[in-house]
């Protein structure tokens, strides 16, 4: 399926957000996710299914000041 991952069109098999993160090499990363503009808790990633045209944003925490 084709989804937008961090603003870039990607072709991923899915079917869940967690599967897509693994396919994108982010499966073990500590990240925050948003699906179609709404925050998606880490606990919901394995059960949230993706569909063509979805937009997934993945953000890694940063330190600094």
C-alpha positions as CSV (number, residue, x, y, z in Angstrom):
1,X,0.0,0.0,0.0
2,X,1.1,3.6,-0.6
3,X,1.3,5.8,2.5
4,X,3.0,9.1,3.3
5,X,5.8,8.6,5.9
6,X,7.2,11.8,7.2
7,X,6.1,13.6,4.1
8,X,7.6,11.1,1.7
9,X,5.5,8.7,-0.3
10,X,6.4,5.1,0.5
11,X,5.2,1.7,-0.6
12,X,4.9,-0.5,2.5
13,X,3.2,-3.8,3.0
14,X,1.7,-3.0,6.4
15,X,-0.9,-4.0,7.4
16,X,-0.4,-2.3,10.8
17,X,1.4,0.8,11.9
18,X,3.8,-1.4,13.9
19,X,4.5,-3.5,10.8
20,X,5.1,-0.3,8.7
21,X,7.6,1.0,11.4
22,X,9.5,-2.3,11.2
23,X,9.6,-2.2,7.4
24,X,10.9,1.4,7.5
25,X,13.7,0.3,10.0
26,X,12.1,2.0,13.0
27,X,10.6,-1.0,14.7
28,X,12.8,-0.8,17.8
29,X,13.2,3.0,17.9
30,X,11.7,5.1,20.8
31,X,9.4,7.4,18.7
32,X,6.1,9.2,18.8
33,X,3.6,8.6,16.0
34,X,0.7,10.4,14.5
35,X,-1.7,8.9,12.0
36,X,-3.5,11.3,9.7
37,X,-2.7,14.2,12.1
38,X,-3.8,12.4,15.3
39,X,-1.5,11.2,18.0
40,X,-1.2,7.4,18.1
41,X,-0.1,5.9,21.4
42,X,2.6,3.2,21.1
43,X,0.2,0.6,22.7
44,X,-2.2,1.1,19.7
45,X,0.4,0.7,16.9
46,X,0.1,-3.1,16.7
47,X,-3.7,-3.1,16.3
48,X,-4.1,0.1,14.1
49,X,-4.4,-0.9,10.5
50,X,-3.2,1.3,7.7
51,X,-4.9,1.9,4.4
52,X,-3.8,3.5,1.1
53,X,-3.3,7.2,1.3
54,X,-2.7,7.3,5.1
55,X,-0.2,9.8,6.4
56,X,2.1,8.5,9.2
57,X,4.4,10.9,11.0
58,X,7.2,9.6,13.2
59,X,9.2,11.8,15.5
60,X,12.2,10.9,17.7
61,X,12.6,12.7,21.0
62,X,15.5,15.2,21.2
63,X,17.6,16.5,24.0
64,X,19.0,19.9,24.4
65,X,18.2,23.3,25.6
